[in-house]
Amino acid sequence: MLSRKMSLKFCANLNFMFTETGDFLERYRLAKKAGFSAVEGVYPPEHVAVADLVKVRDETGLEQILINIALGDVPEGQFGCAAIPGQEANFRKNLEKTVECAKALHCKKIHIMAGKLSGPPTVEHDTTYLNNLKTAATILEVNNLLGVIEPINKYSVPGYYLSCYEKAIKTLQAINSPNLKLMFDIFHAQHIRGDLTKAIQSYAPHIGHVQLAQVPNRNEPNTEGEINYPYVLRTLESHGYTDWVGCEYKPKTGTVQGLGWLRDFGYWSQ
């Protein structure tokens, strides 16, 4: 079990963790066995039926905290299409498909991915992104769901449209919807801008979900790297974030072997 001693709660990202098995459904069982009470991750792969995902969620009792938007049949689609001109119909179809999956799983958060560009962003990309997110906000409100947008650093995904926090915040302010917030991935934030204390202070009112990994190698937060995670997590709490934190990191050795940081940081109860 994961302790409620502190306010933050941690969920396993099944795209990064428990990949010792290629069976996507088995990762739910492994997460439960390891002590997690919740998971997050990608929209289920094509070979995994939503009904089977619901069954394994019911079997394990795990909460599904967040899923990424379905990607559909879009060029470079592994990173979404919200900012890609001409893909508006695909974006809406993918979002509506994801909403149905989220409702089946009782999942309340959807990560809306912007897309990867072959060149610098243009005004047309900006307009497409804003209009698609306005559409998304309406759909999310009707379904009582939260959408989150995430700046992704240029080293991990070169060409990703949303790689700037200022642009993300301005977009959220322009739409001004309680159903659309910021995904604050600490790994990406350190790469993009650093100064994590001020970032948390500035963005706290907009944060709807948090993810973590150490920089630069994207391993467990207690591995060698740039980020002092005990301090950063306390800073999040002190600025009012009490929701889930997704463990979107690459285990350095094995997933279970690397979970000691939860105990060392005071979040593990056994």
N, C-alpha and C positions, 0 to 999 in steps of 0.2 A: 504493500500500500504506500501511496505517497502522502506525506504528512500535510496536515493543515495548520501546522505550527506557525507558518508564515503565510501571508495572503496569496502569494503567487502559486499557480498551479501549472503543472508541466504535462504536456502531451507528446507522445511519440510520433514523429513524422515517418510514415511508413514508406515514403519514397527513398529515404536515406537510411533508416534504421531497420534492423532485422532482415536485411537483404541477404543474410546467410541462406535463406530459402528463396527460391524463385516463385514460390506459391504465394500470390498476393494475399489470399484469404488466411493462410497460415501465419502471416505476419501479425494479424490481429491476435491470434492465440498466443504467439510468443510475447507480444507486448503485455498481454494480461498476465501471463506467467511471470514476467519480469517485474511486475508490480505497478504498471501504469493503469490508470482508470479511464484514460481518454487517448484518442489518436487524431491525427490530421494527415492530409496527403493529397495526392493527385486525384483527379476524376478517375474512377475505376477503369482499368485497361479494357480494351474491347472484348477480350475473352472472358471477362468477369461480369456476370449478370448482376444488376442492382439487387434483384431478389435474393441472390446468394450472399451479397454483402450485408443485406438486412438480417439474414439468418445468422451469420457469424457475429454480427454486432449483438444480436439478441442472445446468442449462445454465450458470449464472453461478458456481456454487460458493459462493454466499453462505450463511452460517449464518443460520437464523431463530432469534433469541434469545428473543423474547417475542411472544405474540399476546394481544389482548384477548379476553375471553370473548364468545362469540356472544350476540347480543342477543335474538333470537327475536321473537315477536309479543306485545310487552308495552307497555301505555300508558307513554309517556315512556321507552321502552325503550332509547333511545340511550345511557342511562347505567347500564344493568344493572338487576337486580331482587333482589339478594341480601338487601336489607333490607326488601323490600316484602311485607307480610302477604298471604297468598292466592296468591302467585306461587311457592310452593315447588316445585311440579311443573315449572313453566317453568324455574326456576333449575337444577334438576337436569338437565333435558333439554338446556339450553343448555351446561351444564358438560360433560356427556358428549359432546356434539357437538364442543365445543372440544378435549377430550382426544383424540378421534380425529384431528382436524386436526393438533394438535400432534405426535402420534406419527408421522403421515405426513410431517411436515416435519422430524422430529428436533428439534423445539423443546422446550426444557425448562422454560419459564416461561409461566404464564398469569396475566394481570391480571384479577382477579375484581372486577367493578364492583358497587357497592352499590345504586345507584338514586337517583333524584331524588324528593323529597317535596314535597307541596303545602303542608305546614305544618311545625311543629317536630317533631322525632323524639319518639316515645313509647316506653314500656317495651315495647310490642308490637313496634315496629320493632327495638329492641335484641335482644329475644328471637329474633325471626325471623332477624336477621343472624347471631347467635351459632350458632343451630342449623344454618343453611345452611352456615356456614363449617366447622362440625364435620363435616357430611356431605362437604363438599368436601375436607377434610383426609384423610378415609378414601379417597376416590376418587383423590386425588393420590398418596397413599402407594402404593396398589396399582399405579399406573402410573408410579411413579418420576418424578413431576413436581413442580415448585414453584409454588405459588400465591402471588401478591403482592396486598396490599390497599393502596390509595393514598388518603390524605386529599387532597381537592381543595378549593381555596379558593372562598369564597363569591362572589368577583367573577367568576371564570371560569364557574362553574356554580352559580348561586343555587339553594339547596334541596338540594344533594347531601347525602346522609345522612352520609357520613364526611368531616367537615371539621375534625377535631380529632386531633392526634397522640396525646394522652393516651388518647383512646378507642380509637384503633388499637392502641396498645401494650397496653392492658388487655385488649382482645379477643384479641390474639395470646397473651398470657400465660395467659388463661383456657383457650384451646384447647391450647396447649403442644404444638404439632406442628412437627417439623423441615421439614414440607412446606408450611408457611404462614409467610410473612414480610412485611416492610414494603417497599413501593415508596416510596423516598425521592426524590420529585421536588423538586429544589432550587427551581424556580420556585414551586411551590405552598408549599413550606416557608417561603420568604421572605415570601410574602403572609400566611400563616396565623400565623406566630409569630416570624419573624426569628431573630436570635441563632444563626446557622447553625453556628458553632463548637461551642457547647454542645449544639445539636441533634444534630450528628454524633457527638459524644462520648457522648451519652446513648443514641442509637438504634443505634449501630454494631452491637451483637450481633444486632439484629433485621432489619437491612437485607438484602434479597434482590435488589434491583435499584435503579438510580439513573437519573434522567432530568434533563435540564437545559434551561434557557432563561433569557435575561436578563429582569429585572423593571424596568419594568412592561410593556413592549411585546411580550414573548415572542419576541424576535429572537435572533440569534446571541449567544453568551456574551461576545464581545468588543465588542458594541455598547454605546452609552451606557445606563447603568442603575445599579441599586443594588448589584449583586453583583460582588465582586472574585473572578472565577472562577479565576485561577491559584492564589490562596490557598485557596479552597474545595476545589478538586480535590486539592491537596497535603494538605489536612486529611483528606479522605476516605482517601487512601493511607496517611497516618500512623496512621490508626485501623483499618487492616487491610483496607480494601475494595480488592479487586484484580479485580473482575468487570466486567461490561459497563455502560456508561453510554449511555442512549438519547438521541439528539439530537432531542428533541421540541420543536423551535422553528420559528417561521415565518421563513423567510429574508427578510431585509429587502429585497433586490433579487431576485437569482436564487440558486438552491441552490448551484450550483458556484461562483459569484462570492463567496459568503459563507463558503467553507470555509477561508479563510486562517487563521482562529483556531487550527485544528489544528496548523498549522505554527508560528504565533506562540507557542503555548503549549508547544511541544516534543513534539507527538505525531505530526507529519507527517514522513515519512521522505524525501520527494522534493522 
